[in-house]
Amino acid sequence: MNPVIFTCSTIDDRFLFDQKAPWKYVSLNPQGNNLEPDLARLKKIQGKVTIIIGNTDPYYIYSEGFAIYPAFKKNYLWKKYDQRWKTYKNTLSSRLEKKGLSNFEIISWREFEINIRKRLGINFETVFNLLLPQISKFFSPSDFKWELNKLKQNFRPGGYFKSIFSPNNNILNVWVKRKFTEYMVQGLFIYLFLPDSTLIQNEKPTTLRNKMYQPLIKRLFKKELPIICPFGIDDAGYQ
C-alpha cells in the first residue's frame, strides 16, 4: 500500500473575485490546513505518506478556467498562482515537520499535472473539458443537490467562504458540476500515475467524496481506487 492523502491550500476568499490580484486567494500561511485535526492519527500510518496539495480548485472550479479574470492573460495568472503554490508547499512542509510528522513527501497537484503532460502527453485539462458536459451521466441528481445545499451554507462567518456573499444559484451549480468533474478525473490520474496507491480519506462528507473519485476507473477498468477512512465516517460535514 502506498498511502496518499489530499490537503487543500488554505485560502483568503476575499480575493476570489478580485480583478487586481486574484492569486492572493491562495494563502501563504498553512496554519489551520485540513490535515491538522488528524495529524496524531496520520503519524501512525505505516510507511511514507504522500500528501497531495489539491491546489487547482481556483482554476478548474471557481474561476472556470480563469474566465472570470478577463484583464489578465492566462499565462500570467498561472505564473502568479504557481509562485504562491510553491511558497505554500514549502511552508506546509516546514509546518508539518514542526508538528512531528516525519515520513512524508508533498506533491503539488499542479506540478503533478504538468509532469504527466510533459512525460506522457496526457493533458488533465483536456480530459476535464471533455467530461464536464457529460458529468450528469456519472452521478445522481441527489449528489449534486446535496453538494449545492451544503455549499450555500458555507458563505458565512466560520464557513469555508467566510468573507464574501454567495453567488447566485446558476454560478453555484456550475461550481458543483466542475467540482465533481475535477474529483472524477483526479481519481483516474491517481489510479494511473500513482500506481498501487491507497487514498486516506479525510474530506467530508466521507461517502460522497469517496464516490466522486471512482466513476472513470469503474467504467474503464471495472475496478476502484482503494480508499480507507482511518479518521472515521462523517457524512454531515463539509470540506
PLY file of the C-alpha trace (Angstrom):
ply
format ascii 1.0
element vertex 239
property float x
property float y
property float z
element edge 238
property int vertex1
property int vertex2
end_header
0.00 0.00 0.00
1.26 3.46 -0.92
-0.81 5.81 1.26
-1.79 9.15 -0.26
-3.89 11.91 1.26
-5.23 15.21 -0.05
-4.90 18.55 1.60
-6.06 21.90 0.25
-4.25 25.20 0.20
-5.59 27.50 2.88
-7.36 30.46 1.32
-8.19 34.13 1.65
-11.59 34.18 -0.02
-11.67 37.99 -0.19
-9.58 37.69 -3.35
-11.67 35.08 -5.17
-13.42 37.64 -7.38
-10.69 40.28 -7.16
-9.73 41.73 -10.54
-6.34 43.10 -9.44
-4.58 40.26 -7.60
-6.81 37.15 -7.59
-3.83 34.87 -6.90
-3.85 36.17 -3.31
-6.82 33.85 -2.87
-4.09 31.25 -2.19
-2.90 31.90 1.35
0.81 31.69 2.12
0.08 30.57 5.68
-0.74 26.85 6.04
-1.94 27.20 9.63
-5.32 25.56 10.01
-4.98 23.34 6.93
-7.34 20.39 6.92
-4.62 17.85 7.82
-4.01 19.27 11.26
-7.01 17.77 13.10
-5.87 14.29 12.03
-2.10 14.59 12.42
-1.91 12.42 15.54
-3.54 9.52 13.72
-1.74 10.25 10.47
1.58 9.73 12.25
0.53 6.14 12.97
0.16 5.24 9.28
2.82 2.71 8.31
5.18 3.74 5.53
5.77 7.04 3.79
2.65 9.13 3.27
2.32 11.12 0.04
0.47 14.36 0.72
-1.16 15.85 -2.36
-1.92 19.56 -2.28
-5.14 19.82 -4.26
-4.35 23.35 -5.35
-6.09 23.67 -8.71
-9.64 24.31 -7.43
-9.26 28.07 -8.10
-8.71 27.24 -11.76
-10.96 24.29 -12.52
-13.86 25.22 -10.24
-14.21 28.77 -9.01
-12.71 30.87 -11.80
-13.97 28.50 -14.53
-10.55 28.27 -16.12
-9.62 31.88 -15.20
-12.56 33.08 -17.31
-13.73 35.44 -14.56
-10.46 37.41 -14.76
-10.68 38.99 -18.22
-8.00 41.61 -17.55
-5.22 39.01 -17.35
-3.58 36.64 -19.80
-3.79 33.04 -18.66
-0.02 32.50 -18.70
0.50 35.49 -16.41
-2.07 34.18 -13.94
-0.52 30.73 -13.94
2.86 32.27 -13.13
1.43 34.20 -10.19
-0.51 31.21 -8.84
2.49 28.91 -9.26
4.61 31.28 -7.19
2.02 31.22 -4.41
1.69 27.44 -4.52
5.45 26.92 -4.39
5.70 29.07 -1.28
2.72 27.32 0.27
4.22 23.89 -0.40
7.47 24.86 1.34
5.80 26.42 4.35
3.40 23.48 4.71
6.33 21.05 4.70
8.08 23.03 7.43
4.90 23.25 9.50
4.21 19.52 9.30
7.78 18.73 10.34
7.42 21.04 13.35
4.17 19.25 14.20
6.09 15.96 14.34
5.17 14.36 11.01
8.35 12.83 9.64
7.87 10.17 6.96
6.10 12.08 4.19
6.51 13.72 0.82
4.40 16.54 -0.61
3.18 16.65 -4.19
1.57 19.73 -5.72
-1.32 18.62 -7.93
-0.46 21.41 -10.35
3.13 20.13 -10.65
1.84 16.56 -10.93
-0.38 17.56 -13.87
2.48 19.33 -15.64
4.78 16.35 -15.17
2.23 13.93 -16.68
1.68 16.25 -19.62
5.41 16.59 -20.31
6.25 12.90 -19.88
3.23 11.28 -21.49
1.41 13.99 -23.42
-1.75 13.43 -21.37
-3.40 16.73 -20.50
-5.62 16.78 -17.41
-7.44 19.88 -18.61
-8.29 18.27 -21.95
-9.82 15.28 -20.17
-11.63 17.60 -17.76
-13.14 19.68 -20.56
-14.20 16.56 -22.45
-16.04 15.11 -19.48
-17.54 18.25 -17.93
-20.54 18.33 -20.31
-21.20 14.66 -19.51
-20.82 14.80 -15.74
-24.54 14.28 -15.04
-24.23 10.79 -16.53
-21.86 9.72 -13.77
-23.70 10.91 -10.65
-27.25 11.15 -9.37
-29.21 14.42 -9.10
-29.28 13.92 -5.33
-25.45 14.04 -5.22
-25.42 17.42 -6.95
-28.31 18.70 -4.81
-26.57 17.75 -1.56
-23.37 19.48 -2.66
-25.22 22.63 -3.75
-27.18 22.92 -0.49
-24.08 22.41 1.63
-22.06 24.85 -0.46
-24.69 27.56 0.01
-24.41 27.17 3.77
-20.68 27.90 3.70
-20.91 31.58 2.77
-20.96 32.81 6.36
-18.64 33.66 9.25
-16.95 30.43 10.19
-17.77 28.82 6.85
-15.36 27.98 4.05
-16.19 31.27 2.32
-16.40 33.47 5.37
-15.80 36.90 3.83
-17.86 37.02 0.64
-21.52 36.86 -0.33
-22.82 33.77 -2.07
-23.05 33.94 -5.87
-26.39 33.09 -7.43
-27.58 29.53 -7.90
-26.57 29.44 -11.56
-22.93 30.06 -10.66
-23.03 27.67 -7.72
-24.47 24.92 -9.91
-21.58 25.45 -12.34
-19.13 25.15 -9.45
-20.74 21.92 -8.28
-20.57 20.28 -11.72
-16.97 21.38 -12.16
-16.04 20.07 -8.70
-17.46 16.62 -9.42
-15.60 16.56 -12.72
-12.31 17.55 -11.15
-12.54 14.86 -8.48
-13.51 12.21 -11.02
-10.53 12.94 -13.27
-8.20 13.21 -10.28
-9.28 9.75 -9.20
-8.34 8.39 -12.62
-4.97 10.15 -12.62
-4.11 8.81 -9.15
-5.09 5.31 -10.24
-2.99 5.51 -13.41
0.01 7.59 -12.40
0.43 6.89 -8.67
0.10 3.11 -9.02
-0.72 0.92 -6.00
-1.90 3.97 -4.08
-4.48 3.83 -1.33
-6.27 7.10 -0.62
-6.61 8.06 3.03
-9.92 9.90 3.09
-10.01 12.96 5.32
-12.56 15.07 3.44
-16.23 15.33 4.25
-18.85 14.06 3.51
-16.82 10.87 3.56
-19.09 8.63 1.50
-19.80 11.19 -1.21
-16.16 12.24 -1.53
-15.17 8.56 -1.88
-17.78 8.14 -4.61
-16.58 11.18 -6.56
-13.19 9.62 -7.37
-14.46 6.35 -8.80
-16.67 6.59 -11.95
-13.98 6.69 -14.66
-11.94 3.95 -13.01
-15.03 1.76 -12.80
-16.01 2.43 -16.39
-12.56 1.93 -17.90
-11.10 -0.81 -15.70
-14.01 -2.31 -13.73
-12.06 -1.54 -10.58
-11.98 1.14 -7.87
-9.35 3.33 -6.30
-8.64 1.78 -2.87
-9.80 4.16 -0.14
-9.55 3.82 3.64
-11.17 6.02 6.28
-9.00 5.76 9.42
-10.34 9.04 10.77
-13.93 7.81 10.79
-17.00 8.38 8.62
-18.56 11.85 8.62
-21.33 12.29 6.08
-22.67 15.53 7.54
-19.56 17.72 7.50
-18.23 19.65 4.53
-14.70 20.13 3.18
0 1
1 2
2 3
3 4
4 5
5 6
6 7
7 8
8 9
9 10
10 11
11 12
12 13
13 14
14 15
15 16
16 17
17 18
18 19
19 20
20 21
21 22
22 23
23 24
24 25
25 26
26 27
27 28
28 29
29 30
30 31
31 32
32 33
33 34
34 35
35 36
36 37
37 38
38 39
39 40
40 41
41 42
42 43
43 44
44 45
45 46
46 47
47 48
48 49
49 50
50 51
51 52
52 53
53 54
54 55
55 56
56 57
57 58
58 59
59 60
60 61
61 62
62 63
63 64
64 65
65 66
66 67
67 68
68 69
69 70
70 71
71 72
72 73
73 74
74 75
75 76
76 77
77 78
78 79
79 80
80 81
81 82
82 83
83 84
84 85
85 86
86 87
87 88
88 89
89 90
90 91
91 92
92 93
93 94
94 95
95 96
96 97
97 98
98 99
99 100
100 101
101 102
102 103
103 104
104 105
105 106
106 107
107 108
108 109
109 110
110 111
111 112
112 113
113 114
114 115
115 116
116 117
117 118
118 119
119 120
120 121
121 122
122 123
123 124
124 125
125 126
126 127
127 128
128 129
129 130
130 131
131 132
132 133
133 134
134 135
135 136
136 137
137 138
138 139
139 140
140 141
141 142
142 143
143 144
144 145
145 146
146 147
147 148
148 149
149 150
150 151
151 152
152 153
153 154
154 155
155 156
156 157
157 158
158 159
159 160
160 161
161 162
162 163
163 164
164 165
165 166
166 167
167 168
168 169
169 170
170 171
171 172
172 173
173 174
174 175
175 176
176 177
177 178
178 179
179 180
180 181
181 182
182 183
183 184
184 185
185 186
186 187
187 188
188 189
189 190
190 191
191 192
192 193
193 194
194 195
195 196
196 197
197 198
198 199
199 200
200 201
201 202
202 203
203 204
204 205
205 206
206 207
207 208
208 209
209 210
210 211
211 212
212 213
213 214
214 215
215 216
216 217
217 218
218 219
219 220
220 221
221 222
222 223
223 224
224 225
225 226
226 227
227 228
228 229
229 230
230 231
231 232
232 233
233 234
234 235
235 236
236 237
237 238
